[in-house]
């Protein structure tokens, strides 16, 4: 029966209508790198499922020139062609109904090579001193429609036969290997092999000038790394990681890599870190290139994890794809988790699963906000998915997976994942499909357990109290706002008593539970209830209880005072794993921010970490120092300098052990720790550190190859330079900017950008921010500057954001980069008055791509304002800080 439709009924819909389904695309693109435009044709083989006068697909910011549909009844030309910008759809209306069956839709179109780093865009590179254009694609989540008309939804997989016509001297890359190439004067047409089934967001093309290196895997897969001319040596590490990644994942998933080649290409401008396009992974340059002299240890680690992440996506995301953006976490959570697994295999000496706790902490922090969202979040307008590429999808998603892996066991988990990938390869899947496979293989009701974690916002805090030998558990939802909300999760509880040899595990499936620990307690060898025991006090202290052993669960623990005291002693006596020391500090910080514990209590907890040697634990200690310092300027302004002295004293043990200079053959984590500690001391205005940093910086200015300022300590020196730069004394700033302008070393430029807004002088912060509106800093690099804004510059940054909002919107568009201005600047302020002002401002400057980030950022301000009020009530706090500052 023929549908009765009109064009209006297709507007405002979440998904495209299903009466026409694509099966195959023949796409020919012709970029004009001089005029910064492109033209193209696409022939889409369709299945018409029901008689219709309409074909509806996606298109955005394209000019549609000619359209025809051909089937067994002949060629049909639409009587009306409507490009609906708000809904990002192209509606084709025909005079006569198109009958059920197969047909080919042909569309001729053109567009602009935009500067917003999405769709098919242009970026610049320098060749022989001349600035030139190149063309790059970035389609995830919903920007394939900016390049060619298509059914731009992940479930509508098709095969793709891509052809590119480009200048003869340039390389043309796409998802598949080159099948044929025809040169016609100054242009060449490159024909690529047809792809297997894939989603539109994974289609990719790059046109530019590159050097490359290559290798071939044992399975015969050609792997290449493309980078700027003269930099191919810097691609060796990524090539090695990609090769080993293919081998690792083929073995783990029991499914071979499905394409004949894998290219990794570094481009000068890219909005994210990297993108997993099928067979053609595109990176921003400094995420792919590793410079032996200029790249710090942290960059080697980051490059390994990012490359492992993107290669993992070739299976989890590309071969098996989420059915809709609601299930984005299946892509990102799993790729994050498995990238750490692969990194641990490649570099076991890094102890990367301990560093994974930094990821967990990010997820816990965001998901403690009232305005957070579930892992599985309903996406009603596809473009709004941009905001869901966040700590919940990545960090919470990956942590919940690791929690489940720990519960089911490695062998069952691996078998389940290989079954899942094998069953759904070249198809789409939902979260329920994964749970069903895991339940089937393990025999456990995984769906019942996991639904509370993926469908509900937030996570629990477990309140723990010891009464005699009975441990009482109570769970509720944890919110940084301090709001008390009932909540119930199925929580895999692990605990140990006085030793890691005395452990207990169980599922907490109700709000309250009492657990008898008498067997574990008695095994310590003391009767703790006997008043006659002369060692009772010592024994009581030894009866420390740690819940969430090894921090394997995504929840917080709030201990009663006596258990908190015993854990402090256990940390001091070095009885705990570094993962557990991390978790206790992270939980303590969060509970303090939620006003569940006093700042005095948190500062006393921090004091037992002053001789901590581990990089990850000290990193967390430094992060807590930063959090406390940010609110102290308003809460206890008269104690800020003494608070800094206390924080400096906490780090001096590490600083004295590490020094400024590395030792040949030292551990990777030692190099990481040195840079982190020295940067913190420079930020806290430690005079000795700053003087030494400035001395070494001066030597660097005279000798760019000096060994006295390594890549691992350089950032600390740059922070010291900026902390000592003022409006009246600008020499340091000018020297740093001169270094930025004169170097072509990407890693060096990134490091400088991360520091130029760290001055204590708001006027210099303003200068740094104004550079973001110039052409001096590439659009993609704004993230580095915004992440480095000093506490003193927070008010200036907010005023700058409001004053320049229209210019920012015009320059950066409504994509991924725009969200950084909100998430990095708005939460810097501390008062409810400022939060109200921000709400009022954006009420008249709304933009759909920032709504979620804006709400989260405003909530963070109100949390800090409440925390400040709580701290002001701690009348004995200034005296405590004085005492702590004097400790050595």
Residue pairs with C-beta under 8 A, 6 or more apart in sequence:
1 51
2 51
2 52
2 53
2 97
3 19
3 50
3 51
3 52
3 53
3 54
5 52
5 53
5 54
7 54
7 80
7 82
7 91
7 93
10 17
10 54
10 56
10 84
10 87
10 89
10 91
11 84
11 86
11 87
11 89
12 87
13 87
14 379
14 380
14 381
14 382
15 153
15 324
16 56
16 57
16 58
16 89
16 151
16 153
16 156
17 54
17 56
18 49
19 48
19 49
19 50
19 52
19 54
20 46
20 47
20 48
20 49
20 52
20 55
20 56
20 57
21 46
21 47
21 49
21 151
21 156
22 44
22 45
22 46
22 150
22 151
22 156
22 158
23 45
23 46
23 47
23 158
23 159
24 44
24 45
24 158
24 159
24 160
24 161
24 194
25 42
25 43
25 44
25 45
25 148
25 150
25 158
25 159
25 160
25 161
26 42
26 43
26 44
26 161
26 163
27 40
27 41
27 42
27 148
27 160
27 161
27 162
27 163
27 203
28 40
28 41
28 42
28 162
28 163
28 164
28 165
29 38
29 39
29 40
29 120
29 147
29 148
29 162
29 163
29 164
29 165
29 205
30 38
30 39
30 40
30 164
30 165
30 166
31 37
31 38
31 113
31 120
31 135
31 164
31 166
31 207
32 38
32 39
32 113
33 113
33 122
33 132
33 133
33 134
33 135
33 167
33 207
34 133
36 112
36 113
36 122
36 133
37 110
37 111
37 112
37 113
38 110
38 111
38 112
38 113
38 120
38 135
38 147
39 108
39 109
39 110
39 111
40 108
40 109
40 110
40 147
40 148
41 106
41 107
41 108
41 109
42 106
42 107
42 109
42 148
42 149
42 150
43 104
43 105
43 106
44 57
44 104
44 105
44 106
44 107
44 149
44 150
44 151
44 158
45 102
45 103
45 104
45 158
46 55
46 69
46 102
46 103
46 104
46 105
47 101
47 102
48 71
48 98
48 99
48 100
48 101
48 102
48 103
49 100
50 100
51 97
51 98
51 99
51 100
52 97
52 98
53 93
53 94
53 95
53 96
53 97
53 98
54 91
54 92
54 93
54 94
55 69
55 78
55 91
55 92
55 94
55 98
55 105
56 89
56 90
56 91
56 92
57 89
57 90
57 149
57 150
57 151
57 152
58 88
58 89
58 90
58 142
58 144
58 145
58 149
58 150
58 151
58 152
58 153
59 83
59 88
59 89
59 90
59 109
59 145
59 149
59 150
60 85
60 88
60 119
60 143
60 145
60 146
61 85
61 111
61 112
61 114
61 119
61 146
62 83
62 90
62 109
62 110
62 111
62 145
62 146
62 148
62 149
63 109
63 110
63 111
64 81
64 83
64 90
64 107
64 108
64 109
64 149
65 108
65 109
65 110
66 106
66 107
66 108
67 77
67 78
67 81
67 92
67 105
67 106
67 107
67 108
68 75
68 76
68 77
68 105
68 106
69 75
69 76
69 77
69 78
69 92
69 94
69 98
69 103
69 104
69 105
69 106
70 76
70 103
70 104
70 106
71 98
71 99
71 101
71 102
71 103
71 104
72 101
72 102
72 103
73 99
76 94
76 96
76 98
77 94
78 92
78 93
78 94
79 93
79 94
79 95
80 91
80 92
80 93
81 90
81 91
81 92
81 93
82 90
82 91
82 93
83 89
83 90
84 90
84 91
88 142
88 145
88 382
88 383
90 149
92 105
107 148
107 149
109 148
109 149
111 119
111 120
111 146
111 147
113 120
113 121
113 122
113 133
113 135
114 120
114 121
114 122
114 146
114 813
115 121
115 122
115 779
116 779
116 812
116 813
116 815
116 817
117 123
117 138
117 269
117 270
117 271
117 779
117 780
117 815
117 816
117 817
118 138
118 143
118 146
118 271
118 813
118 815
118 816
119 137
119 138
119 139
119 143
119 144
119 145
119 146
119 147
120 135
120 136
120 137
120 146
120 147
120 205
121 135
121 136
121 137
121 138
122 133
122 134
122 135
122 136
123 133
123 134
123 136
123 267
123 268
123 269
123 270
123 778
124 131
124 132
124 133
124 134
124 268
124 269
125 131
125 132
125 134
125 208
125 209
125 228
125 268
126 132
127 209
127 229
132 209
134 170
134 206
134 207
134 208
134 209
134 267
134 268
135 166
135 205
135 206
135 207
135 208
136 205
136 206
136 207
136 208
136 267
136 269
136 270
136 282
137 147
137 203
137 204
137 205
137 206
137 277
137 282
138 270
138 271
138 272
138 275
138 282
139 147
139 200
139 201
139 202
139 203
139 204
139 277
140 201
140 202
140 275
141 201
141 325
141 328
141 382
141 383
141 385
141 386
141 389
142 152
142 201
142 382
142 383
142 385
143 201
144 150
144 152
144 200
144 201
144 203
145 152
145 200
150 200
151 158
151 200
152 200
152 201
152 382
153 199
153 200
153 324
153 382
154 199
154 200
154 201
154 321
154 322
154 323
154 324
154 325
154 428
155 199
155 321
155 323
155 324
155 428
156 199
156 200
157 197
157 198
157 199
157 321
157 426
157 427
157 428
158 197
158 198
158 200
159 194
159 195
159 196
159 197
159 198
160 175
160 194
160 195
160 198
160 203
161 192
161 193
161 194
161 195
162 174
162 175
162 176
162 192
162 195
162 203
162 205
163 189
163 190
163 191
163 192
164 172
164 174
164 189
164 190
164 192
164 205
164 207
165 187
165 188
165 189
165 190
166 172
166 187
166 188
166 190
166 207
167 186
167 187
167 188
167 207
168 183
168 185
168 186
168 187
168 188
169 209
170 207
170 208
170 209
171 206
171 207
171 208
171 209
171 210
171 226
172 178
172 188
172 190
172 205
172 206
172 207
173 204
173 205
173 206
173 207
173 226
173 263
173 265
173 280
174 190
174 192
174 203
174 204
174 205
174 206
174 280
175 192
175 195
175 198
175 202
175 203
175 204
175 259
175 277
175 278
175 279
175 280
176 192
176 193
176 194
176 195
176 259
176 260
176 261
176 279
177 192
177 193
177 222
177 260
177 261
178 190
178 191
178 192
178 193
179 191
179 192
179 193
180 190
180 191
181 188
181 189
181 190
181 191
182 188
182 189
182 191
193 260
195 259
195 278
195 279
196 258
196 259
196 426
197 426
198 278
198 318
198 321
199 321
202 276
202 277
202 278
202 318
203 277
203 278
204 275
204 277
204 278
204 280
204 282
205 280
206 226
206 265
206 267
206 280
206 282
208 267
209 228
209 229
210 226
210 227
210 228
210 229
210 265
211 226
211 227
211 228
211 229
211 230
211 231
211 232
212 224
212 225
212 226
212 227
212 232
212 235
213 224
213 225
213 232
213 235
213 236
213 239
214 222
214 223
214 224
214 225
214 239
215 223
215 239
215 243
216 222
216 223
217 223
217 243
217 246
217 247
217 257
218 247
219 246
219 247
219 250
219 256
219 257
220 260
221 246
221 257
221 259
221 260
221 261
221 262
222 260
222 261
222 262
223 239
223 242
223 243
223 246
223 261
223 262
223 263
223 264
224 239
224 261
224 262
224 263
224 264
225 232
225 235
225 236
225 238
225 239
225 242
225 263
225 264
225 265
225 266
225 288
226 235
226 263
226 264
226 265
226 266
227 234
227 235
227 265
227 266
227 285
227 288
227 289
228 266
228 268
228 285
231 266
231 289
234 289
234 290
234 291
235 264
235 266
235 288
235 289
235 290
236 290
237 290
237 300
237 303
237 304
238 264
238 283
238 288
238 289
238 290
238 303
238 307
239 264
241 303
241 304
241 307
241 308
241 311
241 346
242 262
242 264
242 307
242 311
244 342
244 346
245 307
245 308
245 311
245 312
245 342
246 257
246 262
246 311
248 342
248 345
248 346
249 257
249 311
249 312
249 314
249 315
249 338
249 342
250 256
250 257
252 338
252 341
252 414
252 417
252 418
253 315
253 417
253 418
253 421
253 422
254 418
254 421
254 422
255 315
255 319
255 418
255 421
255 422
255 425
257 314
257 315
258 314
258 319
258 425
258 426
259 278
259 279
259 314
261 279
262 279
262 281
262 311
262 314
263 279
263 280
263 281
264 281
264 283
264 288
264 307
264 310
265 280
265 281
265 282
265 283
265 288
266 283
266 284
266 285
266 287
266 288
266 289
267 282
267 283
267 284
267 285
268 285
268 778
269 284
269 778
269 779
269 780
270 282
270 283
270 284
270 780
271 779
271 780
271 815
271 816
271 817
272 284
272 389
272 816
273 283
273 284
273 287
273 306
274 281
274 282
274 283
274 284
274 287
274 288
274 306
274 307
274 309
274 310
275 281
275 282
275 283
275 310
276 309
276 310
276 311
276 313
276 314
276 317
276 318
276 335
278 314
278 318
279 314
281 307
281 310
281 311
283 306
283 310
284 780
285 746
286 299
286 746
286 747
286 750
287 302
287 303
287 306
288 303
288 307
289 295
289 746
289 747
290 299
290 300
290 303
291 745
291 746
291 747
293 705
293 711
294 711
294 745
294 747
294 748
295 711
295 747
296 671
296 675
296 710
296 711
296 712
296 714
296 715
296 747
296 751
297 668
297 671
297 672
297 675
297 712
298 672
298 675
298 712
299 711
299 747
300 668
301 343
301 350
301 352
301 355
301 668
301 672
304 343
304 346
304 347
305 339
305 340
305 343
305 352
306 339
308 338
308 339
308 340
308 342
308 343
308 346
309 335
309 336
309 338
309 339
310 335
311 342
312 334
312 335
312 338
312 339
312 342
313 331
313 335
315 421
316 330
316 331
316 334
316 335
316 338
316 421
317 330
317 331
317 334
317 335
319 421
319 425
319 426
320 420
320 421
320 424
320 425
320 427
320 428
320 429
321 331
321 427
321 428
321 429
322 328
322 330
322 331
322 428
322 429
322 430
323 428
323 429
323 430
324 379
324 430
325 379
325 382
325 385
325 388
326 376
326 377
326 378
326 379
327 376
327 429
327 430
327 431
328 377
328 379
328 385
328 388
328 389
328 393
329 375
329 376
329 392
329 393
329 397
329 431
329 454
330 429
330 430
330 431
330 434
332 389
332 393
332 394
332 397
332 398
333 375
333 393
333 394
333 396
333 397
333 398
333 400
333 401
334 397
334 398
334 401
336 359
336 394
336 395
336 397
336 398
337 397
337 398
337 401
337 402
337 405
340 352
340 353
340 356
340 359
340 398
343 350
343 352
344 350
344 352
344 353
347 668
349 667
349 668
350 668
350 669
351 669
354 578
354 579
354 582
354 614
354 616
355 615
355 616
356 398
356 402
357 551
357 579
357 582
357 583
357 586
357 616
357 620
358 616
358 619
358 620
359 394
359 395
359 398
359 399
360 395
360 399
360 551
360 554
361 586
361 620
361 623
362 391
362 395
363 391
363 392
363 394
363 395
363 396
363 397
363 398
363 399
363 554
364 396
364 459
364 554
364 556
364 586
364 590
365 391
365 480
365 590
366 372
366 390
366 391
366 392
366 395
366 396
366 856
367 391
367 392
367 396
367 457
367 458
367 459
368 458
368 459
368 478
368 479
368 480
368 590
368 594
369 479
369 480
369 481
369 856
369 859
369 860
369 863
370 479
370 481
370 483
370 859
371 852
371 855
371 856
371 859
372 392
372 457
372 458
372 856
373 388
373 392
373 457
373 852
374 392
374 454
374 455
374 456
374 457
375 392
375 393
375 396
375 397
375 400
375 453
375 454
375 455
376 431
376 454
376 455
377 388
377 392
379 385
379 388
381 848
383 814
383 848
383 849
384 848
384 849
384 851
384 852
386 815
386 816
386 819
386 849
387 819
387 849
387 850
387 851
387 852
387 853
388 852
389 816
396 459
396 554
399 554
400 450
400 453
400 454
400 554
402 552
403 453
403 492
403 552
403 553
403 554
404 413
404 438
404 446
404 449
404 450
405 413
406 492
406 552
407 444
407 449
407 492
408 416
408 438
408 442
408 444
408 446
412 441
412 442
413 438
415 441
416 437
416 438
416 440
416 441
416 442
419 437
419 440
419 441
420 429
420 433
420 434
420 437
420 438
423 437
424 433
431 454
432 447
435 446
435 447
435 450
435 451
436 447
438 444
438 446
439 445
439 446
439 447
448 490
449 490
449 507
452 488
452 489
452 490
453 459
453 489
453 554
456 487
456 489
458 477
458 478
458 479
458 485
458 487
459 477
459 478
459 489
459 554
459 555
459 556
460 475
460 476
460 477
460 478
460 487
460 488
460 489
460 491
460 555
460 556
461 475
461 476
461 477
461 478
461 555
461 556
461 557
461 558
461 591
462 473
462 474
462 475
462 491
462 493
462 508
462 547
462 548
462 555
462 556
462 557
462 558
463 473
463 474
463 475
463 476
463 558
464 471
464 472
464 473
464 545
464 547
464 557
464 558
464 559
464 560
464 563
465 471
465 472
465 560
465 563
466 472
466 517
466 545
466 560
466 562
466 563
468 529
469 516
469 517
469 518
469 521
469 528
469 529
470 514
470 515
470 516
470 517
471 495
471 514
471 515
471 516
471 517
471 545
472 512
472 513
472 514
472 515
473 493
473 508
473 512
473 513
473 514
473 515
474 511
474 512
475 487
475 488
475 489
475 491
475 508
475 511
475 555
476 484
476 485
476 486
476 487
476 511
477 485
477 486
477 487
478 555
478 556
478 590
478 594
479 485
479 594
480 590
480 593
480 594
480 863
481 594
481 859
481 862
481 863
481 866
482 594
482 595
482 596
482 866
486 511
488 510
488 511
489 508
489 555
490 507
490 508
490 509
491 507
491 508
491 509
491 553
491 555
492 505
492 507
492 508
492 552
492 553
493 505
493 506
493 507
493 508
493 547
493 548
493 553
494 503
494 504
494 505
494 547
494 548
494 549
494 550
494 552
494 553
495 503
495 504
495 505
495 545
495 546
495 547
495 548
495 549
496 502
496 503
496 504
496 545
496 546
496 549
497 504
497 517
497 520
497 521
497 524
497 543
497 544
497 545
498 520
498 524
498 542
498 543
498 544
498 545
499 524
499 575
500 549
500 577
502 520
502 523
502 524
503 549
504 515
504 517
504 520
506 515
517 545
521 528
521 543
524 539
524 542
524 543
526 533
526 535
526 536
526 539
527 533
528 536
528 539
528 540
528 543
530 536
533 539
540 566
541 566
541 569
542 566
543 566
544 563
544 566
544 567
544 569
544 570
544 575
545 559
545 563
545 566
545 567
546 567
546 570
546 576
546 580
546 584
547 557
547 559
548 555
548 557
548 583
549 577
549 580
550 577
550 579
550 580
551 579
551 580
551 582
551 583
556 587
556 590
556 591
557 583
557 587
558 587
558 591
558 596
558 597
559 567
564 601
564 605
567 576
567 584
568 604
568 605
568 608
570 576
571 581
571 584
571 608
571 609
572 608
576 584
578 614
578 616
578 617
581 609
581 612
581 614
581 617
582 616
582 617
582 620
584 605
585 605
585 606
585 609
585 617
585 620
585 621
585 624
586 620
588 597
588 601
588 602
588 605
589 602
589 623
589 624
589 627
591 597
592 598
592 599
592 601
592 602
592 867
593 627
593 863
593 864
593 867
594 863
595 866
595 867
595 870
598 870
598 874
599 628
599 870
599 871
599 874
599 877
600 874
600 876
600 877
600 880
602 624
602 628
603 628
603 646
603 880
603 881
603 884
604 880
606 621
606 624
606 625
606 650
607 650
607 884
607 887
609 617
609 618
609 621
609 650
610 649
610 650
610 652
610 653
610 887
611 653
612 618
612 621
612 654
613 654
613 657
614 669
615 669
615 670
615 672
615 673
615 676
616 669
618 651
618 654
618 673
618 676
618 677
619 673
619 676
621 650
621 651
622 651
622 676
622 677
622 680
625 647
625 650
625 680
625 684
626 680
626 683
628 643
629 640
629 643
629 644
629 647
629 684
629 791
630 791
630 828
630 830
630 864
631 830
631 864
631 867
631 868
631 871
632 639
632 640
632 643
632 871
633 640
633 791
633 830
634 830
634 831
634 868
635 867
635 868
635 871
635 872
636 643
636 871
636 872
636 877
636 878
636 881
638 878
639 877
639 878
639 881
639 882
642 878
642 881
642 882
642 885
643 881
643 885
644 684
644 685
645 885
646 881
646 884
646 885
646 887
647 680
647 684
648 681
648 684
648 686
649 884
649 885
649 887
649 888
651 677
651 680
651 681
652 888
654 673
654 677
655 677
655 678
655 681
655 689
658 670
658 673
658 674
658 677
658 678
659 674
660 674
660 678
660 692
660 696
660 708
660 713
661 707
661 708
661 710
662 670
662 671
662 674
662 710
662 712
671 712
672 712
674 712
674 713
675 712
675 713
675 715
675 716
678 689
678 693
678 713
678 716
679 715
679 716
679 719
681 689
681 716
682 689
682 690
682 693
682 716
682 717
682 719
682 720
682 723
683 719
683 723
683 758
685 723
685 760
689 716
689 720
690 720
690 723
690 724
693 716
693 717
693 719
693 720
693 721
694 717
694 720
694 721
694 724
694 732
696 706
696 708
696 709
696 713
696 717
697 709
697 717
697 718
697 720
697 721
697 732
697 735
699 706
699 708
699 709
700 706
700 708
700 709
700 714
700 717
701 735
701 739
709 717
711 747
711 751
714 748
714 751
715 751
715 754
715 755
718 736
718 751
718 752
718 754
718 755
719 755
719 758
721 732
721 733
721 735
721 736
721 755
722 732
722 733
722 736
722 755
722 756
722 757
722 758
722 759
722 764
722 790
723 758
723 759
723 760
724 732
725 731
725 732
725 733
725 759
725 761
725 764
726 759
726 760
726 761
726 764
727 761
727 763
727 764
730 764
733 756
733 759
733 764
733 767
736 752
736 755
736 756
737 752
737 756
739 748
739 752
740 748
740 749
740 752
740 753
740 756
741 776
743 749
749 781
750 781
750 784
753 777
753 781
753 784
753 785
753 788
754 784
754 785
754 787
754 788
755 788
756 768
756 771
756 785
756 788
757 765
757 768
757 769
757 785
757 786
757 788
757 789
757 790
757 793
757 797
758 788
758 789
758 790
759 765
759 768
759 790
759 792
759 793
760 790
760 792
760 793
761 792
762 792
762 793
762 795
762 796
763 796
764 793
765 789
765 790
765 792
765 793
765 796
765 797
766 793
766 796
766 800
768 785
769 785
769 789
769 796
769 797
769 800
770 800
771 777
771 785
772 782
772 785
772 786
772 808
773 804
773 807
773 808
773 811
777 785
779 811
779 812
779 817
780 817
782 812
782 817
782 820
782 821
783 817
783 820
783 824
786 820
786 821
786 824
786 825
787 824
789 797
789 824
789 825
789 828
791 828
794 828
794 829
794 830
795 829
797 825
797 828
798 825
798 826
798 828
798 829
798 834
798 838
800 825
801 808
801 821
801 825
801 826
802 841
805 841
805 845
808 818
808 821
809 818
809 847
812 818
812 821
814 847
814 848
814 849
814 850
815 849
818 847
818 849
818 850
819 849
819 850
819 853
822 850
822 853
822 854
822 857
823 853
823 856
823 857
826 838
826 854
826 857
826 858
826 860
826 861
827 857
827 860
827 861
829 835
829 838
829 861
830 861
830 864
830 865
830 868
831 861
831 865
831 868
832 861
832 862
832 865
834 861
835 858
835 861
835 862
835 865
838 854
838 857
838 858
838 861
839 858
842 850
842 854
871 877
